[in-house]
Amino acid sequence: MDTQEVIARLRQAVDETKVRTNLEFLAERRHDYSVLSQLADLKGRGCPNPACVVTPSTTNDVAAVVKICRETKTPLLTFGLGSGVVCGIMATPHCVLLDMGAMKKIRMIDTDNLMATFEAGVRGSDAEAAVARRGMTIGHFPQSMDVSSVGGWVATRSSGQFSSAYGSIEDMVMGIEAVLPDGEIYSTRLTPRASSGPDLKHLFLGSEGTLGVITAVTFSLYWRAPKQDYSAWRAPSMEKGFSFQRHVIQSGWNPPVMRQYDATEVKRLFPDQARDRDAFIILVHEGPTGRVEAELKECEEIASDLGIGRAPSEPILKWLQDRNHVPGFESFLQNNIILDTIEIAATWDRIEGIYHNAVSSLNLVPNMLNASAHSSHCYRSGINLYFTFAARVDDPGNMETVYDDCWKRVMEATLRGGGGISHHHGIGRIRKKWLADELGPAGVGILRKIKNVLDPENIMNPEVLIPHE
Ligand SMILES: Cc1cc2nc3c(=O)[nH]c(=O)nc-3n(C[C@H](O)[C@H](O)[C@H](O)COP(=O)(O)OP(=O)(O)OC[C@H]3O[C@@H](n4cnc5c(N)ncnc54)[C@H](O)[C@@H]3O)c2cc1C
């Protein structure tokens, strides 16, 4: 169907002020925060505007839009707050973009059952502030919490800075409401656990807009911890540092924040703490006072057994204060410096090899200015790594090629080392070509079959996540 007819039908189905065609409004929502989209804009060849942006304010609005898109075979892209970094949103001239920003009601906060339900467009920091006013916390603190939505958190399988104790998004989501690609509304029953077949809400965790539109999220909450304390440590190598973290978490302690920076990152982020090739580790301890004190004492003992020394805690206070500030990419890109961050995860026995192989491989890229990593999410069976690369490119026409090369190096080092290609940013368009290497043919086959059954017309964010056959 002609795009103008689709727009006319949308205007009949939902309040017509919710169907926007104002060019500035469309342009602001064309893509997410990914480096490649920003680079393309700077070069004047960014992606086009969508045909229109719909700003639903109810789940019924969303269902009406989805039905029209299905009937007219119009691609539908869901936009949370646009902070995604893997090219998950990239408009095409005939697509409809669904901006969830107007769905921002708090539906319920329940202090007896420790639950809260938010519409999908609620900004992460607003959701946390709403429960914090009643002494609770969601426990989810992604660096982007001021610029991301709770629906986006679920759609990307997000993980926050305090994950080592509170878990990642899958551990705190108790229920979801979603509009399926045929317009039907699915809603989870709120029970603390169920053994009623596969947990269907997990279909939407990490679905990246391909299986439906998440319209509301219910979190299981925590009371805020009465006590917080900090400890910093210096390890003579990344290996020793990983060993320290492994012993801490496998002994049953779980400081919510456990971060380990390699020597390159220590020089850049904590210059006062830089010593030779030492890694720098910061821990935030939280909980009842007795537990926090016992955890700190135990960490001292584990560190002493491993020959790891205590460092001053002041840098942690600075990290806590500045942790959500990230310099924009634009000035780097304008100066022909291509850069990005890439997060992966692996079991304890594999992480050291992946770290060295990926950093060494990145350092082979001509004019590499920074190839470094830190870990920021710790588990009993393994840990993540968050690589940062920045390379100066002599020929500005080669920025994308160098970018792809850097990604390839980290993805291949991870796969060869037996790790997982994404810890929390998702797949989008950027990682799609490596997904089959991680999931295997059967795994990708399952994804394709689910997609074909739920969305046979392939209208929901069609170019994302699932590799083409
Ligand atoms: C500076 C910075 C720091 C970051 N730090 C972190 C971090 O610490 N942890 C972390 O996990 N991530 C982080 N991210 C990545 C990003 O913030 C997360 O992926 C976030 O969850 C995206 O939420 P959003 O609302 O902005 O989603 P968007 O960018 O709008 O969308 C992301 C994807 O989800 C889909 N989607 C969004 N909303 C819905 C919905 N309601 N229903 C169905 N599909 C939907 C989109 O179609 C798209 O594919 C960071 C990003 C930046 C720029």
The ligand as an SDF file (V2000), in Angstrom:
LIG
                    3D

 53 58  0  0  0  0  0  0  0  0999 V2000
   26.5730    6.1760   26.9330 C   0  0  0  0  0  0  0  0  0  0  0  0
   25.8940    4.8500   26.8940 C   0  0  0  0  0  0  0  0  0  0  0  0
   26.0580    3.9820   27.9540 C   0  0  0  0  0  0  0  0  0  0  0  0
   25.4110    2.7380   27.9450 C   0  0  0  0  0  0  0  0  0  0  0  0
   25.5380    1.9380   29.0300 N   0  0  0  0  0  0  0  0  0  0  0  0
   24.8590    0.7550   29.0800 C   0  0  0  0  0  0  0  0  0  0  0  0
   24.9400   -0.0750   30.2280 C   0  0  0  0  0  0  0  0  0  0  0  0
   25.5970    0.2360   31.2310 O   0  0  0  0  0  0  0  0  0  0  0  0
   24.2410   -1.2420   30.2080 N   0  0  0  0  0  0  0  0  0  0  0  0
   23.4740   -1.6020   29.1390 C   0  0  0  0  0  0  0  0  0  0  0  0
   22.8430   -2.6500   29.1900 O   0  0  0  0  0  0  0  0  0  0  0  0
   23.4030   -0.8300   28.0360 N   0  0  0  0  0  0  0  0  0  0  0  0
   24.0530    0.3380   27.9730 C   0  0  0  0  0  0  0  0  0  0  0  0
   23.9630    1.1340   26.8660 N   0  0  0  0  0  0  0  0  0  0  0  0
   23.1660    0.6880   25.7070 C   0  0  0  0  0  0  0  0  0  0  0  0
   21.6760    1.1410   25.7560 C   0  0  0  0  0  0  0  0  0  0  0  0
   21.4910    2.2190   26.6250 O   0  0  0  0  0  0  0  0  0  0  0  0
   20.7870   -0.0160   26.1750 C   0  0  0  0  0  0  0  0  0  0  0  0
   20.8230   -0.9800   25.1370 O   0  0  0  0  0  0  0  0  0  0  0  0
   19.3450    0.3620   26.4670 C   0  0  0  0  0  0  0  0  0  0  0  0
   18.7160   -0.7460   27.0640 O   0  0  0  0  0  0  0  0  0  0  0  0
   18.5510    0.8070   25.2560 C   0  0  0  0  0  0  0  0  0  0  0  0
   17.3360    1.3870   25.7060 O   0  0  0  0  0  0  0  0  0  0  0  0
   16.5740    2.4620   24.7990 P   0  0  0  0  0  0  0  0  0  0  0  0
   15.2650    2.7470   25.4640 O   0  0  0  0  0  0  0  0  0  0  0  0
   17.4200    3.6400   24.5520 O   0  0  0  0  0  0  0  0  0  0  0  0
   16.3530    1.6000   23.4950 O   0  0  0  0  0  0  0  0  0  0  0  0
   16.4900    2.0160   21.9630 P   0  0  0  0  0  0  0  0  0  0  0  0
   17.8710    2.4250   21.6460 O   0  0  0  0  0  0  0  0  0  0  0  0
   15.4110    2.9520   21.6180 O   0  0  0  0  0  0  0  0  0  0  0  0
   16.2050    0.5990   21.2650 O   0  0  0  0  0  0  0  0  0  0  0  0
   17.1140   -0.4680   21.3970 C   0  0  0  0  0  0  0  0  0  0  0  0
   16.5190   -1.7080   20.7200 C   0  0  0  0  0  0  0  0  0  0  0  0
   15.3890   -2.1660   21.4630 O   0  0  0  0  0  0  0  0  0  0  0  0
   14.1880   -2.0770   20.6790 C   0  0  0  0  0  0  0  0  0  0  0  0
   13.1550   -1.5470   21.5650 N   0  0  0  0  0  0  0  0  0  0  0  0
   13.2190   -0.4190   22.3260 C   0  0  0  0  0  0  0  0  0  0  0  0
   12.0890   -0.2830   23.0500 N   0  0  0  0  0  0  0  0  0  0  0  0
   11.3060   -1.3300   22.7420 C   0  0  0  0  0  0  0  0  0  0  0  0
    9.9960   -1.7470   23.1510 C   0  0  0  0  0  0  0  0  0  0  0  0
    9.2730   -1.0400   24.0250 N   0  0  0  0  0  0  0  0  0  0  0  0
    9.4890   -2.8810   22.6170 N   0  0  0  0  0  0  0  0  0  0  0  0
   10.1940   -3.6210   21.7240 C   0  0  0  0  0  0  0  0  0  0  0  0
   11.4280   -3.2630   21.2920 N   0  0  0  0  0  0  0  0  0  0  0  0
   11.9700   -2.1390   21.7930 C   0  0  0  0  0  0  0  0  0  0  0  0
   14.5310   -1.1790   19.5090 C   0  0  0  0  0  0  0  0  0  0  0  0
   13.7470   -1.4860   18.3760 O   0  0  0  0  0  0  0  0  0  0  0  0
   16.0030   -1.4510   19.3080 C   0  0  0  0  0  0  0  0  0  0  0  0
   16.1850   -2.6280   18.5570 O   0  0  0  0  0  0  0  0  0  0  0  0
   24.6090    2.3680   26.8400 C   0  0  0  0  0  0  0  0  0  0  0  0
   24.4400    3.2610   25.7800 C   0  0  0  0  0  0  0  0  0  0  0  0
   25.0750    4.4840   25.7960 C   0  0  0  0  0  0  0  0  0  0  0  0
   24.8700    5.4260   24.6430 C   0  0  0  0  0  0  0  0  0  0  0  0
  1  2  1  0
  2  3  1  0
  2 52  2  0
  3  4  2  0
  4  5  1  0
  4 50  1  0
  5  6  2  0
  6  7  1  0
  6 13  1  0
  7  8  2  0
  7  9  1  0
  9 10  1  0
 10 11  2  0
 10 12  1  0
 12 13  2  0
 13 14  1  0
 14 15  1  0
 14 50  1  0
 15 16  1  0
 16 17  1  0
 16 18  1  0
 18 19  1  0
 18 20  1  0
 20 21  1  0
 20 22  1  0
 22 23  1  0
 23 24  1  0
 24 25  2  0
 24 26  1  0
 24 27  1  0
 27 28  1  0
 28 29  2  0
 28 30  1  0
 28 31  1  0
 31 32  1  0
 32 33  1  0
 33 34  1  0
 33 48  1  0
 34 35  1  0
 35 36  1  0
 35 46  1  0
 36 37  1  0
 36 45  1  0
 37 38  2  0
 38 39  1  0
 39 40  1  0
 39 45  2  0
 40 41  1  0
 40 42  2  0
 42 43  1  0
 43 44  2  0
 44 45  1  0
 46 47  1  0
 46 48  1  0
 48 49  1  0
 50 51  2  0
 51 52  1  0
 52 53  1  0
M  END
$$$$
